[in-house]
Amino acid sequence: MKQMILKAMDLMMADYYGEPPATFTVARNKRFSSVCLRALCAALILLGCSFVTPQALAAPQVLTLDDCLRIAAEKNRDIQKAREYAAYVQGRYVEERAAALPQLALNGGFGYARDESSRQMYGGKAPLQSSRSVDLTLGQPLFTWGKIGAAIRAAEVGLKTADEQLRLYRQGALRDVSVAFYDLLLARELHRLAEENLAQKKRHQEEARRKFATGVATDYDVLAADVEVENAAPDLIRAANTVRTGLDRLRFLLALDEEDVDVAGSLAAEPVSAPAFEEARAQALEKRPELGDQRLRIGIYGELVTIAEAENKPRLDLKGAAGWHQQELRDMTPSGRSEGLAWSAGVYLSFPFFDGLKSSGRTAQARSDLRTKQIEELKLRDSIALDVRTARNALVEAADVMQAVKSTVRQAQRLLQMAEKGFEYGVKTRLEVDDAQTSLLRAQTNLARASRDYHAARTNLQWSMGVLGEEAVQGVSVAISQKP
């Protein structure tokens, strides 16, 4: 079929132009091959587009820091786990409270029995006895030497620990998300600097080749420029991978799975004066959720001591039952059967005054656990003070470094401009230009890292003071969020 079409095209063109068909064969074959190649490329493009999903074509979701913090508060796995802990302690409170409430149960049964020892009483033959019963039983503790009351109070304190646990995980998640956000901004900035550095190396490469072509540069200058371009490429590759890693970590903290996201923000900041250490420590000792949780747990362990001490003490219980009972004697002449309502009620005393010193051992364990928690509180207070001091020193250091490198960047930019102009006019060497480029890149990198460190240090100080993500209070927390 193809040959017939081509033959017809040759005859038509020969008839129109008055030339033999062989004249048009070569040109026709070239045109036909070109058309086929274009059609094949178009088909491949359309086929590739058919496999592209709408998600791949959609633009990434651009998030600001506020967006990240809002999503973290809703979806972060640690925060969700803390909310589930609140449901757990609520159930534990209901369980402990149940011990103080009446216990009701419905019991029923039937059975058969034969006792051969009673045959003398029934004329030499033991009867078959059957019984049926349905009872509603009641149990109510009246006095437990403070055991039930202590368990309920411990459960009530446990409800408050859920609030502190939620604050703890929320602040930790907001700290991690904020630092990951600033890390990603730093990675973006370093990637931009790597791109600019590579582009600048390529401009110098072109300038060296142009001078070599005009005879004012040697092949050494061209080779040196080529090497500089090749040495700048790995930095760009590593910077791009750092960006991808930062995005993966941010998605992990936000629980966004495979959603395509990006960030928008700036590392620029005006350093503020750090709060005094004594004020920051006082704020932390009041607001840190770990310390609040530890204080509550000390209260719980105090109640556990009361519970352990009541194990070998007297207790009173009210017990009662009411129902219907039926008794029947079979294999007897005449057979006997009786049925009717039955009830019982009474107050019962139990006093395990000697249990092999088991209660004393439990009490000693409970008191030891209480003292351990108190020691842990003291250690936690010291640890919090160390956290505040370290975070404050890091903030001061980052602010000082950022102020120092700001002027260095401006000077390095001016130095590079002078070196490039001098090299263009032949009064500066290739080495001087490379030194100026290296100085500028180092200064810009130091400024970006210092800005990131400042933001991270400020976030960490707020976390160490226990106020991250919460409403600003008068005093210390305001000092780190406003300019002096």
C-alpha positions in Angstrom: 0.0 0.0 0.0 2.8 2.4 0.9 4.6 1.7 -2.4 1.4 2.3 -4.4 0.9 5.7 -2.7 4.5 6.7 -3.3 4.3 5.7 -6.9 1.2 7.7 -7.5 2.8 10.8 -5.9 5.8 10.4 -8.3 3.6 10.2 -11.4 1.5 13.3 -10.3 4.6 15.4 -9.6 6.2 14.3 -12.9 3.1 15.2 -14.8 2.9 18.6 -13.2 6.5 19.7 -13.5 7.3 17.8 -16.8 10.2 15.9 -15.2 10.8 12.2 -15.1 9.6 10.4 -11.9 13.2 9.5 -10.8 13.9 13.2 -10.3 11.5 13.5 -7.5 12.2 10.1 -5.8 15.0 11.3 -3.5 13.3 14.5 -2.4 10.0 12.6 -1.9 11.8 10.0 0.3 13.4 12.7 2.4 10.0 14.6 2.9 8.3 11.3 3.7 10.9 10.4 6.3 10.6 13.8 7.9 6.9 13.6 8.2 7.0 10.1 9.7 9.6 11.2 12.2 7.5 14.2 13.3 4.4 12.0 13.6 6.2 9.4 15.6 7.5 12.1 18.1 4.0 13.6 18.4 2.6 10.1 19.2 5.2 9.5 21.8 4.5 12.8 23.5 0.7 12.1 23.6 1.4 8.6 24.9 3.6 10.0 27.7 1.0 12.6 28.7 -1.6 9.9 29.0 0.3 8.3 31.8 0.7 11.6 33.8 -1.6 11.7 36.8 -3.5 14.8 37.7 -1.5 14.9 41.0 1.7 15.1 39.0 0.4 18.0 36.9 -0.9 19.9 40.0 1.3 22.6 41.5 2.8 21.8 44.9 1.0 23.2 48.0 3.0 26.2 49.2 3.0 26.5 53.0 4.1 29.3 55.3 5.3 28.7 58.8 1.8 29.5 60.2 0.3 26.9 57.8 2.8 24.3 58.9 2.0 24.9 62.6 -1.7 24.8 62.0 -1.5 21.5 60.1 0.9 20.0 62.7 -1.7 20.9 65.5 -4.3 18.9 63.6 -2.4 15.9 62.0 0.9 15.4 63.9 1.0 11.8 65.1 2.4 12.6 68.5 -0.4 15.1 69.2 -2.9 12.5 68.1 -1.4 10.0 70.4 -1.6 12.5 73.3 -5.3 13.0 72.6 -5.8 9.2 72.8 -4.0 9.2 76.1 -6.7 11.6 77.4 -9.3 9.1 76.5 -7.3 6.4 78.3 -7.1 8.3 81.6 -10.8 9.1 81.3 -11.6 5.4 81.2 -9.2 4.8 84.1 -11.1 7.4 86.2 -14.4 5.7 85.4 -12.9 2.3 86.4 -11.7 3.6 89.8 -14.9 5.5 90.5 -16.9 2.3 90.0 -15.4 0.8 93.2 -17.4 3.4 95.3 -20.7 2.7 93.5 -23.2 -0.2 94.2 -22.4 -3.4 92.4 -25.5 -5.2 91.1 -25.6 -8.6 89.5 -28.2 -11.1 88.3 -27.4 -14.8 89.0 -29.4 -17.9 88.1 -28.9 -21.6 87.9 -30.2 -25.1 88.3 -28.6 -28.3 89.3 -29.0 -31.9 90.5 -27.4 -33.7 93.5 -27.5 -37.0 95.3 -25.9 -37.6 98.7 -25.6 -41.3 99.7 -24.8 -40.4 103.3 -28.4 -39.3 103.7 -30.0 -42.6 102.8 -30.6 -43.7 106.4 -32.7 -40.5 106.8 -34.9 -41.5 103.8 -35.5 -45.1 104.4 -32.4 -46.6 102.9 -32.5 -44.7 99.6 -30.8 -41.3 99.0 -33.2 -39.1 96.9 -32.2 -37.1 93.8 -32.3 -33.5 94.7 -32.9 -30.7 92.2 -32.7 -27.0 92.7 -33.4 -23.9 90.7 -32.7 -20.3 91.7 -32.7 -16.7 90.3 -31.1 -14.0 92.5 -30.4 -10.3 92.3 -27.3 -9.5 94.4 -26.1 -6.2 95.8 -22.7 -5.2 97.1 -21.8 -1.7 98.5 -18.6 -0.8 100.3 -19.3 1.2 103.4 -15.8 1.7 104.9 -12.5 0.9 103.3 -10.0 2.8 105.4 -9.6 5.5 102.7 -8.7 3.0 100.0 -11.4 3.8 97.5 -11.3 7.5 98.1 -7.5 7.5 97.4 -8.0 5.6 94.2 -10.6 8.1 93.0 -8.4 11.1 93.8 -5.5 9.5 92.0 -7.7 9.0 88.9 -8.8 12.6 89.1 -5.2 13.7 89.1 -4.5 11.4 86.2 -7.1 13.4 84.2 -5.0 16.5 84.7 -1.8 14.7 83.5 -3.6 14.2 80.1 -3.7 18.0 79.7 0.0 18.3 80.5 0.9 15.4 78.1 -1.0 17.2 75.3 0.8 20.4 76.0 4.1 18.5 76.0 3.6 16.8 72.7 2.1 19.9 71.1 5.0 22.1 72.0 7.5 19.4 70.9 5.8 19.0 67.6 5.7 22.8 67.0 9.4 23.0 67.9 10.3 20.2 65.5 8.1 21.6 62.7 9.5 25.2 63.1 13.1 23.9 63.0 12.4 21.7 60.0 10.8 24.7 58.3 13.9 26.9 58.9 16.1 24.0 57.8 14.2 23.9 54.5 14.5 27.6 54.0 18.3 27.3 54.6 18.5 24.4 52.1 16.7 26.5 49.6 19.0 29.4 50.1 22.1 27.2 49.9 20.7 25.7 46.7 20.2 29.2 45.2 23.8 30.2 46.2 25.1 27.0 44.5 23.2 27.8 41.3 24.5 31.4 41.3 28.1 30.1 42.0 27.8 27.7 39.1 26.4 30.4 36.7 29.2 32.7 37.7 31.8 30.0 37.0 30.3 29.5 33.6 30.5 33.3 32.8 34.1 33.3 33.8 34.6 30.2 31.6 33.1 32.0 28.6 35.2 35.1 29.3 38.3 33.0 29.4 37.5 31.4 26.1 36.8 34.7 24.5 40.1 36.1 25.7 41.8 32.9 24.5 40.3 33.4 21.1 41.6 37.0 20.9 45.0 35.9 22.1 45.0 37.7 25.5 44.7 34.5 27.5 46.4 31.2 27.5 45.1 27.6 27.4 45.9 27.4 31.1 43.3 30.1 31.9 40.7 28.2 29.8 41.5 24.9 31.6 41.4 26.5 35.0 37.9 27.9 34.2 36.7 24.5 33.0 37.9 22.9 36.3 36.1 25.6 38.3 32.8 24.8 36.5 33.2 21.1 37.1 34.0 21.6 40.8 30.9 23.8 41.3 28.5 21.1 40.0 28.7 18.7 43.0 27.8 21.5 45.4 24.6 22.1 43.5 23.8 18.4 43.4 24.2 18.1 47.2 22.2 21.2 47.8 19.3 19.8 45.7 19.4 16.6 47.7 19.3 18.5 50.9 16.2 20.3 49.8 14.5 17.0 48.9 15.5 15.6 52.3 14.1 18.7 54.1 10.8 18.4 52.3 10.5 14.7 53.2 11.1 15.5 56.9 8.6 18.3 56.9 6.0 16.0 55.3 6.7 13.4 57.9 6.2 15.8 60.8 3.0 17.2 59.2 1.7 13.6 58.4 1.1 14.6 54.8 2.2 11.3 53.4 3.0 11.7 49.7 1.5 15.2 49.1 3.6 17.5 47.1 4.4 20.6 49.3 6.8 23.5 49.3 7.5 26.3 51.7 7.5 30.1 51.4 9.3 32.4 53.8 12.4 34.3 54.6 15.4 33.8 56.9 15.8 37.5 57.3 15.4 38.6 60.9 16.3 41.5 63.2 18.0 40.1 66.4 16.3 41.0 69.7 17.8 41.0 73.2 17.5 37.7 75.0 15.6 37.7 78.3 17.5 37.5 81.6 18.3 34.0 82.7 16.5 34.3 86.1 13.3 35.5 84.5 13.5 32.8 81.8 14.1 30.1 84.4 11.3 31.2 86.6 9.0 31.2 83.6 10.1 27.7 82.6 9.7 26.3 86.1 6.1 27.6 86.0 5.1 26.7 82.5 7.1 23.6 81.4 4.6 20.7 80.9 7.1 18.1 81.9 7.4 19.6 85.3 3.7 20.1 85.7 3.1 16.5 84.8 5.8 15.3 87.3 4.1 17.3 90.1 0.8 15.6 89.3 2.4 12.2 89.3 3.9 12.8 92.7 0.3 13.4 93.9 -0.8 10.1 92.3 2.0 8.2 94.0 1.1 9.8 97.3 -2.4 8.3 97.0 -0.9 5.0 96.0 0.8 5.0 99.4 -2.5 5.5 101.1 -4.0 2.6 99.1 -1.1 0.3 100.1 -1.4 1.2 103.7 -5.1 0.2 103.7 -4.5 -3.3 102.5 -4.3 -4.9 106.0 -6.9 -2.6 107.6 -10.6 -3.4 108.5 -13.4 -2.7 105.9 -17.2 -2.9 106.0 -19.4 -4.0 103.1 -23.1 -4.2 102.7 -24.2 -7.3 100.9 -27.7 -8.5 100.0 -29.6 -10.7 97.7 -33.2 -11.3 96.7 -34.8 -13.8 94.3 -36.8 -17.0 93.7 -35.6 -20.5 94.8 -37.1 -24.0 94.1 -36.1 -27.2 95.9 -37.3 -30.7 94.8 -36.7 -34.3 96.1 -37.1 -37.0 93.4 -37.2 -40.8 93.6 -39.3 -40.5 96.8 -42.8 -41.5 97.5 -44.3 -39.1 97.8 -41.9 -36.6 96.2 -41.3 -33.3 97.9 -41.2 -29.9 96.2 -41.0 -26.4 97.6 -40.5 -23.0 96.0 -40.8 -19.3 96.9 -39.1 -15.9 97.4 -35.8 -15.7 99.2 -33.7 -12.8 100.4 -30.7 -12.0 102.5 -29.0 -8.8 103.7 -26.2 -8.0 106.1 -23.1 -5.9 106.9 -19.9 -7.8 106.8 -16.5 -7.0 108.4 -13.2 -8.2 107.0 -9.9 -7.6 108.8 -6.8 -9.2 107.2 -4.7 -8.4 110.3 -1.9 -10.7 109.3 -1.1 -11.5 105.6 2.5 -12.6 106.0 3.7 -8.9 105.9 2.7 -8.7 102.2 0.9 -5.4 102.9 3.9 -4.0 104.6 6.1 -4.9 101.6 3.7 -3.1 99.2 3.6 -0.1 101.4 7.4 0.1 101.4 7.5 -0.2 97.6 4.9 2.6 97.3 6.8 4.9 99.6 10.0 4.2 97.7 8.3 5.0 94.4 7.0 8.3 95.9 10.5 9.3 97.0 11.9 8.4 93.5 9.4 10.6 91.8 10.3 13.5 94.2 14.0 13.0 93.3 13.1 12.9 89.6 11.3 16.3 90.1 14.5 17.8 91.5 16.6 16.4 88.7 14.0 17.7 86.1 14.2 21.2 87.6 18.0 21.2 87.2 17.6 19.9 83.7 15.1 22.6 82.8 17.4 25.2 84.2 20.2 23.8 82.0 18.0 23.8 78.9 17.1 27.4 79.5 20.7 28.5 80.0 21.8 26.6 76.9 19.0 27.9 74.7 19.6 31.5 75.9 23.3 31.3 75.2 22.6 29.8 71.7 20.2 32.7 71.0 22.8 35.3 72.1 25.5 33.6 70.0 23.3 33.4 66.9 22.3 37.0 67.1 26.0 38.1 67.5 27.1 36.0 64.6 24.3 37.3 62.3 25.2 40.9 63.1 28.8 40.2 62.4 28.4 38.5 59.0 25.9 41.0 57.6 28.6 43.6 56.9 30.9 40.9 55.6 28.5 40.0 52.8 28.4 43.6 51.6 32.2 43.9 51.6 32.6 40.6 49.8 30.2 41.6 47.1 32.1 44.8 46.5 35.4 42.9 46.5 34.2 40.5 43.8 33.0 43.3 41.6 36.3 45.0 41.8 38.2 41.7 41.1 36.0 40.9 38.0 36.5 44.4 36.5 40.2 44.1 37.1 40.4 40.7 35.5 38.4 42.0 32.5 40.9 44.9 32.0 43.9 42.6 32.7 45.0 44.2 36.0 43.7 41.3 38.2 44.7 37.6 38.0 42.5 34.6 37.8 43.5 33.6 41.3 42.3 37.0 42.7 38.9 36.5 41.2 38.6 33.0 42.5 39.5 34.2 46.0 36.9 36.9 45.8 34.3 34.4 44.7 35.2 32.0 47.5 35.0 34.9 50.1 31.6 36.0 48.9 30.2 32.4 48.8 31.5 31.8 52.3 30.0 35.1 53.6 26.6 34.4 52.1 26.6 30.8 53.4 27.6 32.0 56.9 24.8 34.6 56.9 22.2 32.1 55.8 23.3 29.6 58.5 23.5 32.3 61.1 19.9 33.4 60.3 18.7 29.8 60.4 20.5 29.3 63.7 18.9 32.4 65.1 15.4 31.4 64.3 16.0 27.9 65.6 17.5 29.2 68.8 14.6 31.6 69.4 12.2 28.7 68.9 14.1 26.5 71.2 14.2 29.1 73.9 10.4 29.5 73.7 10.1 25.7 74.0 12.5 25.5 76.9 10.5 28.2 78.7 7.2 26.2 78.1 5.5 29.0 76.1 5.9 27.8 72.5 2.6 27.9 70.7 0.7 29.3 73.7 -0.6 32.8 74.3 2.1 35.3 75.2 2.2 36.2 78.8 3.5 39.3 80.4 7.2 39.5 80.9 9.7 37.0 79.5 7.8 35.4 76.5 7.0 38.9 75.1 10.7 39.8 75.2 11.6 37.2 72.6 8.8 38.0 70.2 9.2 41.8 70.0 11.9 44.1 69.1 13.8 45.8 72.0 
